[in-house]
Amino acid sequence: EIGSGDDILASKNYHRNMETTGAVDRATGGNVNYANTLSGMTGTDLSKYSGLNETMDFLFRSNKEYIYAKLPRTSYVIDSVLTFDWYKNPNVSVYEFKIIDINNNEVYTTKTSDTSVTINLDNAGLKPGINYYWYVKSGDISSDQNCINRMTERQKEQVREDTEPIKETMESGKDAAALMILAAYYEDANIMNRAVDSYREALDIEPGVKGYKTLYGRYLSRIGLVDEAAKLVK
């Protein structure tokens, strides 16, 4: 994958996985099937949503008029506790963080002066198998809405079965290569926070391996975090 000139998402299978739940991304201005969203992110169809399109849109917006969401973008969620991140807007001192359902009903809200919020999804009342949308605002300034979908118990059990052989190889201590495989699995399953955490852990263990940086940088680029990807692979 590191040496290939082809897009490394070409053989991934989560197009089918997301189609089964009909997860959507509303940042494009409407309900878009997430299979198409992911296809767009690979660059195969730039008429659809893509990381490049979103990044260019961000670069040409005034940061005084926009809050740029960071993580998680449209993603499945397997953990009960999740951290939401966004980039600082220089003209905002207090951010209002919101989670809404597909009917725009407010499910959770809080205010913070920080650029991240960590919440317990159980306590917030988010149910498995349902699309929710999170965004950040301050007055008339707002981020786009990003979809999260909590995995059902059946889906979580499948993830546990799939990742158990990988984790068994790390019983005597975490291994960078195994963590990269784990990151690739989470990327396939579109469990964004775990993919990012696994990539970061691998790089913490083996910071000098250029190939690991390349793979992580490609992932960041595909999800629209192009500036961070560029810094990583310099």
N, C-alpha and C positions, 0 to 999 in steps of 0.2 A: 504493500500500500504506500509506503514511504517513497519508493522510487517510481511508482506508476504515474503516468501523465493523465490517466483517466480519473474521473471523479470517484472518490473512494466510497461514495454512497450508492454507487450504481447497483451493487448487488445486495443492498440492504432490504430487509423485509418489513420494515415498520410502516410502509405505505399501506399494506394489508391490515396491520394491527390497528391503525388509526381509523381505517374505514369501518371497522366493526363497531366502533362507538360513535362515529359521526362527529368526532371532535372538530371544533372550528376555531378560527382565529378572526377576531373582529377588528384587528388593527388595520385591515385593508378596507374597512368601510362597509362590511357586510358579512354574512355567514358564508365562509369559504371552506369547502371540504378540506380537511387537513392533509389528505393524501396529495391534493393539488398543491397545497402550501409547501410540503416537503419536496415535491417535484420541482417547484419553482426555486427552492433554496439550493438545489444542485446546479441551477443554471440551465436546466434542460428546457425550460419554458419561461422566458423572462416576462411574458405577458401576465404571469401569475406573481403572487407575492414572492420576493426573494430577499436574501440577506443583502445583496448588492443594492436592490431598489430601496430597501429600508434605510440602509446606511447613507445613500445619496440624498434621500429625503431628509434625513437627520442633518447632514452637513450643510444643506442649503436652508434649513430653518434657523431662525434667530433663537439662540438659546435663552433669550429673554421671554420667549413666547411658548416654550415647550419644555417638558420634563421627559428625559429619555430613560425608559425602563431598561434595566440591565438583565437581571435574572430573577425567577425563571421566565423565559419567553413561553410560548405555547408549549405545554409539557404535561406528561403524565406525572403523578406524584405518588410515591409509595410510602413516604415517611409521614408521621403524624405531626411532626414539628418541622416547619419550613421557614427559611429566611428569604425575604423578598428584597432585592437591591435595585437601586436606580442611581443615575448620575446627578451630581449636585447642580442645581440651577443657581447662578450667582445672585439672582434677585428674589430668591425664596428663603425665608428663615424658618417657616413652619410648613411641613408637608401634611396633607390629609390623605391617608392611605385607605383605599376602599376595596372591598370585594363585593361583587354583585352577581345575581344569577342571570339566566338567559332572558328573563323578563324584566331586567333592570331593577329588580328588588334588591335593596341593600341587605347584605348578609353580615358584613363585618366592617367596622370603621375604627380608625384610631388616628391620632395626630402625633407627629414627632419632628424634632429639629434635625434628626440624623438622616442618613440616606439609605437606611435599611430598617426592616421590621421583621422580627421573628415571632411567629404565632403558632399556637397549638390548634391545628385544624379541627380536631374533635371539639375543643371548647368553643371554637368559632362557629360550629354547626354545619361544616361542609360535609356533605354526604358522598359516599363513593359512587362512581359511575355517572356523575353529573358534571356538566361543564359549568365552571365559574370563571369570572373575569376580574382581574385585579388591575388597578391603575392608581396613579398618584396625582393629586391636584393641589393647587393653591390659588384660590380666586378663579380667574379665567384661564390660568395656566394649567395644562394637564398633560399627562402622558397618554399614549395609546393604551388600549385595553389588551391584556394578554390572557389567554385561556389556560386554566389548569383543570385537570381531571384526575380526581383521586382514584387509584386503582381499587377494584373490588378484591375481596379476599381470594377469590379464585385466581385473579390475575397476579396478585402478590405471591400466592403459592407457586405459580408457574415461574416467577422470577427467582424465588428461593431455590427451586429445583434446578433451574438453569445455571445459577451462579455458584451453587454448592461445590461442584468440582473445581472451579477456579479458586474459591476461597480455601479449599482443602490443601491446595499447594502452598498456602501461606500460613499454615498452622505454626511453623517455627519462627515466623516473623514475616512482615510484609515484604513483598518482592515487586520491584518496579515493573518487570515484564508482565507479571500476573495482573498487576494493577492496570496496565495498559489494555490487556485483554478485557478486564472487567469494565474499563471505561468504554471500550468499543461495544460491549454488550449493552450497557446502559444507553449509549448513543443510539444503538439499533432500536431499543425499546422506547426511546424518547423520554427517558427519565432524566431530565436535564441536570438537576442538582447533583445527582449521584455521578453522572458522567464527568461533570466538572471537578467534583471532589476527587474522583479516582485519577483523573489526569494530573491534578495538582499534587496528589500524594506521590505518584510515580516520579514526577519531576523533583520533588523534595528529596527523594531517595537517590535519583540519578540525574542531577541537574545538568550534567555535561553531555548527555546523550542528545545529539542534534535531531535524530529521528523522532524522539518522543516530543520534542518541541514542535517539530513539523506537523505531526499528527494532531497535537492539541491546538496548534495555530490554525490548522484547516477547520477544525471543529468550531472554534471561536468565530472564524470568518463565515462559516455556513449559517451560524445563528445570528449573524449581523453585528458581531463585536469585532469589527475589522481593525479598529485602532489598537485594541488589546492584542489581537493576533499579530499585527505588524511589529509591535514592541517585543513580543515573545520571540520571534524568529530573526530579529536583527542580529 
